Amino acid sequence: MAIKASSVVTEPRGTRWIVAAGLIAASQFCAGLCRAQLLDPALPDPTMQPSTPPPISAHYLQYGVALTGETVASAGQVCPRTTNLPCILGDGGGLTVRVGYRGRGAWYLGGAYELSRQDSANLLRLAILQQLRAELRLYLTRVTRLAPYVGAAAGGAIYGNEWALDTWGAATAVGAGTEFQVTPSIVLNLGVLYRQLLLRRWTDGAGQPRATGPLGFGLAHMVALEFGFEIRDPLSRW
């Protein structure tokens, strides 16, 4: 009976030793796999922070054309409400030509010439508004093909019949838009701008004074929509 009891006690102890040896072998095997994954150069190192796209290292000459639509939000003192005559400055559309410098950072600085035909309610045979502006853009992102931006512009304007200078003044604008990079050198541009025209007082062909505001100027407010096609030419490093 003593011999049988000792064998019963010995068998559980042997089983525990076998289980412990198996656990040690399994832990060593898992440690080897984890060490191999860390040493494999094809796998990312979990201890390192994710990398960010590199900044733009090139700068460009960016130029192009845009179709422009102008809507008069308020003609202001250009068309005084005290008269029953139609407004000499109405909605219109035309073409904008621009050229500028696109830096390595988030800025664009350039110039634009806009030519648009306006609705003058038949008071002018061919009402032409011309604007020459300096433009500034700030791009909100530079790591995707779709790049939204905010912008501002300031310059001068002339308005008259058949390219004549009936009046002149200042033109300013603020707005926002987005660029889509079709190819490395071709960009499509869509923008919405709020513009202000400060025109000098003049008398139209019907003898009606226009722009009868303070200091001999009148302020008009316009909203413009632009759809442009632009080209980027890389500049040499300096």
C-alpha positions as CSV (number, residue, x, y, z in Angstrom):
1,M,0.0,0.0,0.0
2,A,2.9,2.4,0.7
3,I,4.4,1.8,-2.7
4,K,1.1,2.6,-4.4
5,A,0.7,5.9,-2.5
6,S,4.1,7.2,-3.4
7,S,3.4,6.5,-7.1
8,V,0.2,8.5,-6.9
9,V,2.1,11.5,-5.4
10,T,4.9,11.3,-7.9
11,E,2.7,11.5,-11.1
12,P,1.2,15.0,-10.4
13,R,4.7,16.4,-9.7
14,G,6.0,15.0,-13.1
15,T,3.1,16.6,-14.9
16,R,3.8,20.0,-13.4
17,W,7.4,19.8,-14.5
18,I,6.3,19.0,-18.1
19,V,3.8,21.9,-18.2
20,A,6.4,24.4,-16.8
21,A,9.0,23.3,-19.4
22,G,6.5,23.7,-22.2
23,L,5.6,27.3,-21.0
24,I,9.3,28.2,-20.9
25,A,9.9,26.9,-24.4
26,A,6.8,28.8,-25.8
27,S,7.9,32.1,-24.2
28,Q,11.4,31.8,-25.7
29,F,9.9,31.1,-29.1
30,C,7.6,34.2,-28.9
31,A,10.5,36.3,-27.8
32,G,12.6,35.2,-30.8
33,L,9.7,36.1,-33.2
34,C,9.3,39.6,-31.7
35,R,13.0,40.2,-31.9
36,A,13.1,39.1,-35.5
37,Q,10.2,41.5,-36.4
38,L,12.0,44.4,-34.8
39,L,15.2,43.7,-36.7
40,D,13.4,43.2,-40.0
41,P,14.1,46.4,-42.0
42,A,10.9,45.9,-44.1
43,L,8.7,46.4,-41.0
44,P,8.1,49.8,-39.4
45,D,9.6,50.4,-36.0
46,P,6.7,50.9,-33.5
47,T,8.9,53.1,-31.3
48,M,9.4,55.8,-34.0
49,Q,6.9,58.6,-34.7
50,P,5.1,58.5,-38.1
51,S,6.9,60.6,-40.7
52,T,5.4,63.7,-42.3
53,P,5.6,64.6,-46.0
54,P,8.6,66.6,-46.9
55,P,8.1,70.4,-47.6
56,I,8.0,71.7,-51.1
57,S,11.6,72.2,-52.2
58,A,10.8,73.9,-55.6
59,H,9.5,77.3,-56.5
60,Y,7.5,78.2,-59.6
61,L,6.5,80.8,-62.1
62,Q,2.7,80.3,-62.2
63,Y,0.6,81.9,-64.9
64,G,-2.7,81.4,-66.7
65,V,-6.1,82.7,-67.6
66,A,-9.5,82.6,-65.9
67,L,-13.1,83.1,-66.9
68,T,-14.7,85.7,-64.6
69,G,-18.3,86.5,-63.8
70,E,-19.0,89.8,-61.9
71,T,-22.3,90.4,-60.0
72,V,-23.0,93.8,-58.6
73,A,-24.1,93.3,-55.0
74,S,-24.6,97.0,-54.4
75,A,-23.9,99.9,-56.8
76,G,-23.8,102.3,-53.9
77,Q,-23.2,105.9,-54.9
78,V,-22.3,105.0,-58.4
79,C,-26.1,104.7,-59.0
80,P,-27.8,107.1,-56.6
81,R,-31.2,105.9,-55.4
82,T,-32.6,109.4,-55.6
83,T,-33.0,109.1,-59.4
84,N,-35.2,106.9,-61.5
85,L,-32.5,106.3,-64.1
86,P,-31.2,102.8,-64.6
87,C,-27.9,101.8,-63.2
88,I,-24.9,102.4,-65.4
89,L,-22.8,99.7,-63.7
90,G,-24.4,96.2,-63.8
91,D,-23.4,92.6,-63.9
92,G,-20.9,91.4,-66.4
93,G,-18.2,88.9,-67.4
94,G,-14.9,88.7,-69.0
95,L,-11.3,87.3,-68.9
96,T,-8.5,87.6,-66.4
97,V,-4.8,87.1,-67.2
98,R,-2.4,86.6,-64.3
99,V,1.2,85.7,-63.6
100,G,2.9,85.3,-60.3
101,Y,5.6,83.6,-58.1
102,R,4.7,80.5,-56.1
103,G,7.2,80.1,-53.3
104,R,8.5,77.1,-51.5
105,G,6.3,78.0,-48.6
106,A,2.5,78.6,-48.5
107,W,2.5,81.9,-50.4
108,Y,1.7,83.1,-53.9
109,L,2.4,86.7,-55.0
110,G,1.4,87.9,-58.5
111,G,-0.4,90.4,-60.7
112,A,-3.6,90.2,-62.7
113,Y,-5.3,92.1,-65.5
114,E,-9.0,91.7,-65.8
115,L,-11.2,92.8,-68.7
116,S,-15.0,92.5,-68.4
117,R,-18.0,93.8,-70.2
118,Q,-20.7,95.1,-67.9
119,D,-24.4,95.7,-68.3
120,S,-24.9,99.5,-68.5
121,A,-28.7,99.4,-69.2
122,N,-28.0,100.8,-72.7
123,L,-26.5,104.0,-71.2
124,L,-23.2,103.0,-72.8
125,R,-22.7,101.4,-76.2
126,L,-20.0,99.0,-74.9
127,A,-19.3,99.3,-71.2
128,I,-15.8,98.0,-70.4
129,L,-14.4,97.6,-66.9
130,Q,-10.6,97.1,-66.6
131,Q,-8.8,96.2,-63.5
132,L,-5.1,95.8,-62.7
133,R,-4.4,94.2,-59.4
134,A,-1.6,92.8,-57.2
135,E,-2.7,89.5,-55.7
136,L,-1.7,87.5,-52.6
137,R,-2.7,83.9,-51.7
138,L,-2.1,81.9,-48.6
139,Y,-2.4,78.1,-49.2
140,L,-3.9,76.2,-46.2
141,T,-2.3,72.9,-47.2
142,R,0.6,71.8,-49.4
143,V,0.6,68.0,-49.1
144,T,-2.4,67.1,-51.3
145,R,-3.4,67.7,-54.9
146,L,-6.4,69.7,-53.7
147,A,-5.2,72.9,-52.0
148,P,-7.6,75.5,-50.6
149,Y,-6.4,79.0,-50.1
150,V,-7.5,82.5,-48.9
151,G,-6.4,85.6,-50.8
152,A,-6.5,89.4,-51.1
153,A,-5.9,91.9,-53.9
154,A,-5.5,95.6,-54.4
155,G,-5.0,97.8,-57.5
156,G,-6.7,100.2,-59.8
157,A,-9.7,100.2,-62.2
158,I,-11.1,102.2,-65.1
159,Y,-14.6,102.2,-66.5
160,G,-16.0,103.7,-69.7
161,N,-17.6,103.3,-73.1
162,E,-15.6,101.4,-75.8
163,W,-12.3,101.3,-74.0
164,A,-12.6,105.0,-73.1
165,L,-11.7,106.3,-69.6
166,D,-14.9,107.8,-68.3
167,T,-14.0,107.3,-64.7
168,W,-11.2,105.7,-62.7
169,G,-10.5,104.6,-59.1
170,A,-9.3,101.8,-56.8
171,A,-10.1,98.1,-56.7
172,T,-9.7,95.8,-53.7
173,A,-10.8,92.2,-53.1
174,V,-10.8,89.4,-50.5
175,G,-11.8,85.9,-51.1
176,A,-11.1,82.2,-51.0
177,G,-10.7,79.4,-53.5
178,T,-9.1,76.0,-54.2
179,E,-6.5,74.7,-56.6
180,F,-6.5,71.2,-58.1
181,Q,-3.2,69.9,-59.5
182,V,-4.1,67.9,-62.6
183,T,-0.4,67.2,-63.5
184,P,2.9,68.5,-62.0
185,S,2.6,71.5,-64.3
186,I,-1.1,72.1,-64.8
187,V,-3.4,73.6,-62.2
188,L,-7.2,74.3,-62.2
189,N,-8.3,77.1,-60.0
190,L,-11.8,78.0,-58.7
191,G,-12.3,81.1,-56.5
192,V,-15.0,83.4,-55.1
193,L,-14.1,87.0,-54.3
194,Y,-15.8,90.0,-52.7
195,R,-14.6,93.2,-54.5
196,Q,-14.9,96.9,-53.9
197,L,-14.7,99.6,-56.6
198,L,-14.1,103.1,-55.5
199,L,-14.7,105.2,-58.6
200,R,-14.2,108.9,-59.1
201,R,-17.2,111.1,-59.8
202,W,-18.2,111.6,-63.4
203,T,-21.2,112.7,-65.5
204,D,-22.6,110.2,-68.0
205,G,-23.9,110.8,-71.5
206,A,-27.4,111.6,-70.2
207,G,-26.1,114.3,-68.0
208,Q,-26.5,112.3,-64.8
209,P,-23.8,112.6,-62.1
210,R,-22.4,109.3,-61.0
211,A,-20.3,108.3,-57.9
212,T,-21.6,111.2,-55.9
213,G,-20.1,110.1,-52.6
214,P,-17.8,111.8,-50.1
215,L,-14.6,113.5,-51.5
216,G,-15.9,113.0,-55.0
217,F,-15.8,109.2,-55.0
218,G,-18.5,106.5,-55.0
219,L,-18.2,102.9,-53.6
220,A,-19.7,99.9,-55.4
221,H,-19.7,96.3,-54.1
222,M,-19.3,93.2,-56.4
223,V,-19.1,89.4,-56.0
224,A,-16.9,87.6,-58.6
225,L,-16.6,83.9,-59.5
226,E,-13.5,82.7,-61.3
227,F,-12.6,79.5,-63.0
228,G,-8.9,79.4,-64.1
229,F,-6.4,77.3,-65.9
230,E,-2.8,77.9,-64.8
231,I,0.6,76.5,-65.6
232,R,3.6,76.0,-63.2
233,D,7.1,76.4,-64.6
234,P,9.9,75.3,-62.1
235,L,12.5,78.0,-61.5
236,S,16.2,77.2,-61.0
237,R,17.5,76.9,-57.4
238,W,19.0,79.9,-55.8
